[in-house]
Amino acid sequence: MLAKVSILNISNIGHYYIILTHRNIIQASYKNLQKDLTICLKKIK
């Protein structure tokens, strides 16, 4: 899932780096990951 999101967001380097930076930290908490991805997707739109 993270790989797909990163590819979709690759045009927006800011969000791309946010996802990569927090991937290992948030990996243990999927709920937090969903929240962060939702925020990133909203910012892109």
Secondary structure, 3 states (H helix, E strand, C coil): CHHHHHHHCCCCHHHHHHHHHHHHHHCCCHHHHHHHHHHHHHHHC
